Structures are given as C-alpha cells and as structure tokens.
C-alpha cells in the first residue's frame, strides 16, 4: 500500500499528537500538524499532502471550513473534517466545500482509516473524471460539426464552438435553457432554424422517450447550404435514458467522407450501448438483443440465456475497496468475453451481474458452455479469488414471446444457485405448458 501523506489541522496539541501517532501506526505519513490556516497553507506548500484532516474550530481569523475551501482550490487536495461540531448550520457550511469525509470526535482508528482510504480513492476517481471530461471537451471543440447535448428534460447542457457558430448563442447563455432556444437564433444567424425547423423539440422528445436515433437533412433557404443532423440518446450504466446528443453537420461540400461519417456514428452508437467500466455491452444493448432473439426463437431458432452474479461482491468492496471491486468486475467481464463463441453475446446486466446469450444451442449445450465460464471465473486470482453463480434456461415457444417471463425463469435458477452454495450452475426448473395457446 502506498504511504499516503496526511496534514493534520488541529489547534489542540494533545489531540493533534494523538492523531499523528494513530496515523503513523496505521502506516500513513502524518508529516505535519498545523494549528491555524496560515500554518496549514505553509505546510501544504512545503509538501502537498494526499489528504487533509481538518478541525472546524482552529486558531486565527479563518476557521477550518474556510481554510479547507482555500486548500482545495489551491492544492486540489481531499478534505476530511474531524470535529466535535455536528449542528445543522456547521454541516451546511461544510457541505459547500464538498469534503470527502466528516467524522465526529472521538474517532476510532478503523473509522479514520476507512475515511482516509475512501477520500483518497474518491479524489483519484474525480481527477480521472475531470481528465476524461477535459478530453471530451477538447474532442468536441476539434470537430467542425455542431454538437449540442441536452438532459432528460430537453435542457441544453453543452455546446461546442461549431454549434455556437451555427446558432449565435454562447454556451454560457444557452446552458440550462430549453432546446427550443435553438429555434430562436440571434440576428444574422439562421442556419439551424432553417435546417431543423420547429420539429427539433419533437425529435428530441421522441428520442428521450424511446431511445431510437433520428436522422434527417435540411436546406438553409437564403444560402442554399445543406445540413445533415442526428439526435442520439445518452444512456447511463443501468440503461436509463438521461439525455440526447444533437449532431449537426454541413454536407454542402461533403466536408466529411462517407467513411468518417460512419465512424462517427458507430462511435456514438458504441457510447450508447457499451458499459464504460467493463467494455462489454450494457443493459440497453442486452434488452435490444433479447427482443430480437426472442422473436427469432418464436420462429424456431434455438438459444439460451445465462445470468451470472459475482459471489460475495460486497465483501470485495468492503474488504479491499471499490477500486478492487471495479477490477474484479473487469476481470469477470474479460473472462466471459474471451471464452464465449463469436456468435454469443455478453452484457453487463447491472451492478455485479452479467448475462450471456448463447445462440443456436440447446439447453444441455448451454449448461456445458456456462460451466466452462464458471471455471474460467474461478481461475481469477487478482485482485482476489473470485467466483460466480449462474442460472441457465433454454428458450422454448412455451414462453410465447414473453421476454420478461423468460428472464424471470433464468433469474429463479440464479437465485437457487446462490441459495444452494454459490459458485455453481443451475438449470431453470421453470416449465411452461406447451399446450397453452399464445
């Protein structure tokens, strides 16, 4: 484990010395103690800490909350408040500095260690997220096409420079406004209004309702320039539609080749259907694929579904931390993806659950294929030993095209697998009456 450095800001000397001793015994480098804001700034300037333990009541004109805000702004360091004050007004002020922890004195060493580890991990994740967002913004700004993102209420979230040029509205002016704002361009700028017309809000609303991408083309009257556009749903990791991307491009001079347009569209589609953490398909993509294959199953195509649940995943998160939990999920996804056939389909079902659609196989073959996947997962050794439980069911026309009932049958088998010892494969015992009419 890295030896993280800790700056203690505490004006009670005995308390500070006790904290320093506890932290050092836990393996941290409690390298400095400060009793005032100025002293805290000086110690942080000498050596930027990995985390700051901050008492709210300290010596000097600045209290701990104001000091924490300055430290975060100047040094980008996570703050854990350690205080005896828990009144509503103090907590409300502290929350505005977005701390990574808030502990009440006296604090146990285990609580202190957990708070420090979680705060450092969260801070690293936030830095990584900021880097990703910066890369995303730079990518958008490099495009010659107009890109506008909206939230689930059709309110503008982001616009790139090209979109600002098309509409005449700056992002700062448009952010938070309804998408209808784009139909009211500033004087002298009429491209988007003429291209998309009044149908744009309806298009966005339809995409937010059903997740289906809409495309079209239009011409701007005064100049005769043509534009192509698309509206694509933004989907989160559990398959919820949380917004949409509006992509507007000038096709008058074919600025982009057909290949470039196809690559961009494929990239947007991949973002909408891929689980960001594991790289396999997400829940939305699974639902679409299941709907398709159930229709094929009603016409006689054989297939089976396996649901997989990582055993004792909470133990991994609690014992090793969320970073180790994420690593375990990535390893499980890779084991599944690398050991299925090219015709099979792997997706993250949600949380610590995955699913595999086996095509053109009967139930017995699907059980054998699933047992192989179980063994591959059981071979994982990093970040710890990992096992998984599986439920399997082959599709039959007795389900009468009811995808939800089919999934319920598989889920029941998975529950039995977990209940009867984990790290096993259970075949569904659900039997649909073949004599039922559709």
C-alpha positions as CSV (number, residue, x, y, z in Angstrom):
1,X,0.0,0.0,0.0
2,X,1.4,3.5,-0.8
3,X,2.4,5.5,2.2
4,X,-0.1,8.4,1.9
5,X,0.9,11.7,3.5
6,X,-1.5,13.4,5.8
7,X,-1.6,17.0,7.0
8,X,-3.4,17.4,10.4
9,X,-5.0,20.8,11.0
10,X,-5.9,20.8,14.8
11,X,-5.3,23.5,17.4
12,X,-5.5,21.2,20.4
13,X,-1.9,20.0,20.7
14,X,-2.7,16.8,22.7
15,X,-5.5,15.8,20.2
16,X,-3.1,16.5,17.3
17,X,-0.3,14.4,18.8
18,X,-2.7,11.5,19.4
19,X,-3.9,11.7,15.8
20,X,-0.4,11.8,14.5
21,X,0.5,8.7,16.5
22,X,-2.5,6.8,15.3
23,X,-2.0,7.7,11.7
24,X,1.7,6.7,11.8
25,X,0.8,3.4,13.4
26,X,-1.7,2.8,10.6
27,X,1.1,3.3,8.0
28,X,0.4,6.8,6.9
29,X,2.9,9.7,6.8
30,X,1.4,12.2,9.2
31,X,4.2,14.6,8.3
32,X,2.9,17.9,9.8
33,X,0.5,19.4,12.3
34,X,-0.9,22.9,11.8
35,X,-3.0,24.9,14.3
36,X,-4.1,27.8,12.1
37,X,-5.0,28.5,8.4
38,X,-1.6,30.3,7.7
39,X,0.3,27.4,9.2
40,X,-1.7,24.9,7.1
41,X,-1.0,26.8,3.9
42,X,2.7,26.8,4.7
43,X,2.8,23.1,5.5
44,X,0.9,22.3,2.3
45,X,3.2,24.5,0.3
46,X,6.3,22.6,1.6
47,X,4.7,19.3,0.8
48,X,1.3,18.8,-0.8
49,X,-0.4,16.1,1.2
50,X,-2.5,13.3,-0.1
51,X,-5.3,14.2,2.3
52,X,-6.0,16.8,5.0
53,X,-7.6,16.1,8.4
54,X,-9.3,19.4,9.2
55,X,-10.8,20.5,12.5
56,X,-13.5,23.1,12.0
57,X,-12.6,25.3,15.0
58,X,-8.9,26.4,14.7
59,X,-6.9,29.4,15.7
60,X,-6.8,32.6,13.6
61,X,-9.3,34.6,11.6
62,X,-10.1,31.7,9.2
63,X,-12.0,28.7,10.5
64,X,-11.5,25.2,9.3
65,X,-14.2,25.4,6.7
66,X,-12.8,28.5,5.0
67,X,-9.3,27.0,5.3
68,X,-10.5,23.8,3.6
69,X,-12.0,25.7,0.7
70,X,-8.7,27.5,0.1
71,X,-6.7,24.3,0.4
72,X,-8.9,22.5,-2.2
73,X,-8.8,25.4,-4.6
74,X,-5.0,26.0,-4.3
75,X,-3.7,22.4,-3.9
76,X,-6.5,20.2,-5.1
77,X,-6.4,18.0,-2.0
78,X,-9.2,16.0,-0.5
79,X,-10.5,17.1,2.9
80,X,-11.8,15.0,5.8
81,X,-13.4,17.0,8.6
82,X,-12.7,15.8,12.1
83,X,-14.7,17.8,14.6
84,X,-16.9,17.7,17.6
85,X,-19.4,20.0,16.0
86,X,-22.4,18.4,14.2
87,X,-25.0,21.2,14.3
88,X,-27.0,21.8,11.1
89,X,-25.5,25.2,10.3
90,X,-21.9,23.9,10.6
91,X,-22.7,20.8,8.5
92,X,-24.4,23.0,5.9
93,X,-21.3,25.2,5.6
94,X,-19.0,22.2,5.5
95,X,-21.0,20.6,2.7
96,X,-20.4,23.6,0.4
97,X,-16.7,22.8,0.4
98,X,-17.5,19.3,-0.9
99,X,-15.5,17.4,1.7
100,X,-14.6,13.7,1.2
101,X,-15.5,12.8,4.8
102,X,-17.0,14.1,8.0
103,X,-16.0,12.4,11.3
104,X,-17.1,13.3,14.8
105,X,-14.7,13.2,17.7
106,X,-13.7,11.0,19.3
107,X,-13.0,8.8,16.3
108,X,-11.9,5.2,16.1
109,X,-8.8,4.3,14.2
110,X,-10.8,2.0,11.9
111,X,-13.2,4.8,11.1
112,X,-10.2,7.1,10.5
113,X,-8.5,4.6,8.2
114,X,-11.7,4.0,6.2
115,X,-12.4,7.7,5.8
116,X,-8.8,8.4,4.5
117,X,-8.8,5.5,2.1
118,X,-12.2,6.3,0.7
119,X,-11.4,10.0,0.4
120,X,-8.1,9.4,-1.5
121,X,-9.8,6.9,-3.8
122,X,-12.7,9.2,-4.5
123,X,-10.3,12.1,-5.2
124,X,-8.3,10.0,-7.7
125,X,-11.6,9.0,-9.4
126,X,-12.6,12.7,-9.5
127,X,-9.3,13.6,-11.1
128,X,-9.7,10.9,-13.6
129,X,-13.2,12.0,-14.4
130,X,-12.0,15.6,-14.8
131,X,-9.3,14.4,-17.2
132,X,-11.9,12.4,-19.2
133,X,-14.2,15.4,-19.3
134,X,-11.4,17.7,-20.5
135,X,-10.5,15.2,-23.2
136,X,-14.2,15.0,-24.2
137,X,-14.5,18.8,-24.4
138,X,-11.3,19.0,-26.4
139,X,-12.6,16.4,-28.8
140,X,-15.9,18.3,-29.2
141,X,-14.1,21.6,-29.8
142,X,-11.9,20.0,-32.5
143,X,-15.0,19.0,-34.6
144,X,-16.2,21.2,-37.4
145,X,-19.7,19.9,-36.8
146,X,-22.2,21.3,-34.3
147,X,-22.7,19.2,-31.2
148,X,-25.3,20.0,-28.6
149,X,-26.1,17.8,-25.6
150,X,-29.4,18.0,-23.6
151,X,-30.6,16.4,-20.4
152,X,-33.7,14.3,-19.9
153,X,-35.8,17.4,-19.7
154,X,-34.6,18.7,-23.1
155,X,-32.5,21.4,-21.4
156,X,-29.2,22.4,-23.0
157,X,-26.1,21.0,-21.2
158,X,-23.3,21.7,-23.5
159,X,-22.5,23.2,-27.0
160,X,-19.2,23.1,-28.9
161,X,-17.8,26.1,-30.7
162,X,-19.2,24.9,-34.1
163,X,-22.7,24.8,-32.6
164,X,-22.3,28.3,-31.1
165,X,-21.4,29.5,-34.6
166,X,-24.5,27.8,-36.1
167,X,-26.9,29.3,-33.6
168,X,-25.2,32.5,-32.5
169,X,-25.8,31.5,-28.8
170,X,-22.8,31.1,-26.5
171,X,-22.9,28.0,-24.2
172,X,-22.9,30.2,-21.1
173,X,-26.1,31.9,-22.4
174,X,-27.8,28.6,-23.5
175,X,-26.9,26.3,-20.7
176,X,-30.0,25.2,-18.7
177,X,-32.4,26.7,-21.3
178,X,-34.9,24.6,-23.3
179,X,-33.8,23.2,-26.6
180,X,-36.4,25.5,-28.2
181,X,-33.8,28.2,-27.8
182,X,-32.0,26.9,-30.8
183,X,-35.1,27.7,-32.9
184,X,-34.6,31.4,-32.0
185,X,-31.2,32.2,-33.4
186,X,-29.7,35.6,-32.9
187,X,-29.9,38.2,-35.7
188,X,-27.9,37.3,-38.8
189,X,-27.7,33.6,-37.8
190,X,-30.4,31.4,-39.3
191,X,-28.8,28.1,-40.2
192,X,-30.1,25.7,-37.5
193,X,-33.6,27.2,-37.5
194,X,-34.0,26.8,-41.2
195,X,-32.4,23.4,-41.3
196,X,-34.3,21.7,-38.5
197,X,-37.3,23.9,-38.3
198,X,-39.8,23.6,-35.5
199,X,-39.5,19.8,-35.5
200,X,-36.4,19.7,-33.4
201,X,-38.0,19.7,-29.9
202,X,-40.4,16.9,-31.1
203,X,-37.4,14.9,-32.4
204,X,-35.5,15.3,-29.1
205,X,-38.6,14.4,-27.1
206,X,-39.2,11.2,-29.2
207,X,-35.6,10.1,-28.7
208,X,-35.8,10.7,-25.0
209,X,-39.0,8.6,-24.9
210,X,-37.9,5.5,-26.9
211,X,-34.1,5.8,-27.3
212,X,-34.2,5.5,-31.1
213,X,-31.9,7.7,-33.1
214,X,-33.5,10.1,-35.6
215,X,-31.8,11.4,-38.7
216,X,-32.6,13.9,-41.4
217,X,-31.4,16.6,-43.8
218,X,-32.4,20.1,-44.5
219,X,-31.5,23.2,-46.5
220,X,-31.0,26.8,-45.3
221,X,-33.0,28.9,-47.7
222,X,-31.0,32.2,-48.2
223,X,-27.7,30.4,-48.9
224,X,-28.9,27.0,-50.2
225,X,-26.4,25.3,-47.9
226,X,-27.5,21.8,-46.7
227,X,-27.1,20.2,-43.3
228,X,-27.5,16.7,-42.0
229,X,-28.5,16.0,-38.5
230,X,-29.0,13.2,-36.0
231,X,-30.4,13.0,-32.5
232,X,-29.0,10.1,-30.4
233,X,-30.0,9.1,-26.9
234,X,-27.4,9.2,-24.0
235,X,-27.9,6.1,-21.7
236,X,-26.4,5.5,-18.3
237,X,-24.9,2.3,-17.0
238,X,-28.3,0.8,-16.0
239,X,-30.0,1.6,-19.3
240,X,-31.8,4.8,-18.3
241,X,-32.1,7.5,-21.0
242,X,-30.5,10.6,-19.4
243,X,-30.2,12.9,-22.3
244,X,-29.5,13.2,-26.0
245,X,-26.8,14.4,-28.4
246,X,-27.7,16.6,-31.4
247,X,-25.2,16.4,-34.2
248,X,-25.5,18.9,-37.0
249,X,-23.1,18.9,-39.9
250,X,-22.7,20.9,-43.1
251,X,-23.0,18.4,-46.0
252,X,-22.9,21.0,-48.8
253,X,-19.3,20.3,-49.8
254,X,-19.2,16.8,-48.3
255,X,-16.8,18.0,-45.6
256,X,-16.6,14.5,-44.3
257,X,-16.2,11.4,-46.4
258,X,-18.8,8.7,-46.0
259,X,-16.3,6.6,-44.0
260,X,-15.7,9.4,-41.5
261,X,-19.5,9.9,-41.0
262,X,-19.9,6.1,-40.5
263,X,-17.0,6.0,-38.0
264,X,-18.5,8.9,-36.0
265,X,-22.0,7.3,-36.0
266,X,-20.5,4.0,-34.9
267,X,-18.6,5.7,-32.1
268,X,-21.8,7.4,-30.8
269,X,-23.6,4.1,-31.0
270,X,-20.8,2.4,-29.1
271,X,-21.0,5.0,-26.4
272,X,-24.7,4.4,-26.1
273,X,-24.5,0.6,-25.9
274,X,-21.3,-0.2,-24.1
275,X,-20.7,-0.4,-20.4
276,X,-17.9,2.1,-19.6
277,X,-16.3,0.1,-16.8
278,X,-16.1,-3.4,-18.3
279,X,-16.2,-2.7,-22.1
280,X,-18.9,-5.3,-22.7
281,X,-22.4,-4.4,-23.9
282,X,-24.6,-2.5,-21.5
283,X,-28.2,-3.3,-20.2
284,X,-29.8,-1.3,-23.0
285,X,-27.9,-3.3,-25.7
286,X,-28.9,-6.5,-24.0
287,X,-32.6,-5.6,-24.0
288,X,-32.5,-4.8,-27.7
289,X,-30.7,-8.0,-28.5
290,X,-33.0,-10.1,-26.3
291,X,-36.1,-8.6,-28.0
292,X,-34.6,-9.6,-31.4
293,X,-33.6,-13.1,-30.5
294,X,-36.9,-13.9,-28.7
295,X,-38.7,-13.0,-32.0
296,X,-36.3,-15.4,-33.8
297,X,-36.9,-18.0,-31.1
298,X,-40.6,-17.9,-31.8
299,X,-39.7,-18.8,-35.4
300,X,-37.7,-21.8,-34.2
301,X,-34.2,-20.6,-33.6
302,X,-32.6,-22.3,-30.6
303,X,-30.9,-20.1,-27.9
304,X,-30.3,-20.0,-24.2
305,X,-29.7,-17.3,-21.6
306,X,-27.3,-17.4,-18.6
307,X,-27.4,-14.9,-15.8
308,X,-24.2,-14.5,-13.7
309,X,-23.8,-13.0,-10.3
310,X,-20.4,-12.4,-8.7
311,X,-20.3,-14.2,-5.3
312,X,-19.8,-12.1,-2.2
313,X,-19.2,-8.9,-4.2
314,X,-20.0,-6.7,-1.2
315,X,-17.2,-8.5,0.7
316,X,-14.7,-7.5,-2.1
317,X,-15.9,-3.9,-2.0
318,X,-15.9,-3.7,1.8
319,X,-12.7,-5.6,2.3
320,X,-10.5,-4.3,-0.5
321,X,-12.2,-1.1,-1.6
322,X,-14.3,-0.1,-4.5
323,X,-11.3,0.1,-6.8
324,X,-10.6,-3.6,-6.2
325,X,-14.3,-4.3,-6.8
326,X,-14.2,-2.5,-10.2
327,X,-11.1,-4.5,-11.0
328,X,-12.9,-7.7,-10.2
329,X,-15.8,-6.8,-12.4
330,X,-13.4,-6.0,-15.3
331,X,-11.7,-9.4,-14.8
332,X,-15.1,-11.3,-14.8
333,X,-16.2,-9.4,-17.9
334,X,-13.0,-10.3,-19.7
335,X,-13.3,-14.0,-18.7
336,X,-16.8,-14.1,-20.1
337,X,-15.9,-12.2,-23.3
338,X,-12.8,-14.3,-24.0
339,X,-14.4,-17.6,-23.5
340,X,-17.7,-17.5,-25.4
341,X,-18.1,-18.1,-29.1
342,X,-18.1,-15.3,-31.7
343,X,-21.9,-15.8,-32.1
344,X,-22.7,-15.4,-28.4
345,X,-23.5,-12.1,-26.7
346,X,-22.1,-10.9,-23.3
347,X,-23.5,-7.9,-21.5
348,X,-23.4,-6.3,-18.0
349,X,-26.8,-6.8,-16.6
350,X,-26.3,-4.3,-13.8
351,X,-24.2,-4.0,-10.7
352,X,-22.2,-7.2,-10.2
353,X,-24.4,-9.2,-12.6
354,X,-23.7,-10.2,-16.2
355,X,-25.6,-12.1,-18.8
356,X,-24.7,-14.3,-21.8
357,X,-26.9,-15.2,-24.7
358,X,-25.9,-18.5,-26.3
359,X,-27.2,-18.7,-29.9
360,X,-28.0,-21.9,-31.9
361,X,-27.6,-24.2,-28.9
362,X,-29.9,-26.5,-26.9
363,X,-30.2,-26.3,-23.2
364,X,-27.7,-29.1,-22.4
365,X,-25.0,-27.5,-24.6
366,X,-25.7,-24.1,-22.9
367,X,-25.2,-25.6,-19.5
368,X,-21.8,-27.1,-20.6
369,X,-20.8,-23.7,-22.1
370,X,-21.8,-22.0,-18.8
371,X,-19.9,-24.4,-16.7
372,X,-16.8,-23.6,-18.7
373,X,-17.4,-19.9,-18.0
374,X,-17.8,-20.6,-14.3
375,X,-14.4,-22.4,-14.2
376,X,-12.7,-19.5,-16.1
377,X,-14.0,-17.0,-13.5
378,X,-13.0,-19.3,-10.6
379,X,-9.4,-19.1,-12.0
380,X,-9.2,-15.4,-11.3
381,X,-6.7,-14.6,-8.7
382,X,-6.4,-10.8,-8.8
383,X,-7.4,-8.6,-7.0
384,X,-8.6,-11.7,-5.1
385,X,-10.2,-15.1,-5.6
386,X,-13.4,-14.6,-7.5
387,X,-16.3,-17.0,-8.1
388,X,-19.7,-16.6,-9.7
389,X,-23.1,-18.3,-9.6
390,X,-25.1,-18.9,-12.8
391,X,-28.7,-19.6,-13.7
392,X,-29.4,-21.0,-17.2
393,X,-32.6,-21.6,-19.3
394,X,-33.1,-22.6,-22.8
395,X,-35.8,-20.7,-24.7
396,X,-38.9,-22.5,-25.9
397,X,-42.1,-21.3,-27.7
398,X,-44.0,-22.1,-24.5
399,X,-42.9,-18.6,-23.3
400,X,-45.0,-17.2,-26.1
401,X,-42.6,-14.4,-26.9
402,X,-42.7,-13.1,-23.3
403,X,-39.1,-12.0,-22.8
404,X,-39.7,-10.9,-19.2
405,X,-41.1,-14.3,-18.2
406,X,-38.1,-15.9,-19.8
407,X,-35.7,-13.7,-17.9
408,X,-37.6,-14.4,-14.7
409,X,-37.1,-18.2,-15.2
410,X,-33.3,-17.7,-15.6
411,X,-33.3,-15.4,-12.6
412,X,-35.0,-18.0,-10.5
413,X,-32.3,-20.5,-11.4
414,X,-29.7,-18.0,-10.5
415,X,-31.3,-17.5,-7.1
416,X,-31.3,-21.2,-6.5
417,X,-27.6,-21.3,-7.4
418,X,-26.8,-18.6,-4.9
419,X,-29.0,-20.3,-2.2
420,X,-27.5,-23.7,-2.7
421,X,-23.9,-22.8,-2.2
422,X,-22.7,-20.4,-4.9
423,X,-20.0,-21.0,-7.5
424,X,-22.3,-23.3,-9.4
425,X,-24.5,-23.6,-12.4
426,X,-28.2,-24.2,-12.0
427,X,-30.6,-25.1,-14.8
428,X,-34.1,-23.5,-14.7
429,X,-36.8,-25.8,-13.4
430,X,-39.5,-23.5,-14.8
431,X,-41.7,-25.4,-17.2
432,X,-44.1,-23.5,-19.4
433,X,-47.1,-25.6,-20.5
434,X,-46.6,-26.4,-24.2
435,X,-50.3,-26.8,-24.6
436,X,-51.0,-23.2,-23.7
437,X,-52.3,-21.0,-26.5
438,X,-50.5,-17.8,-27.4
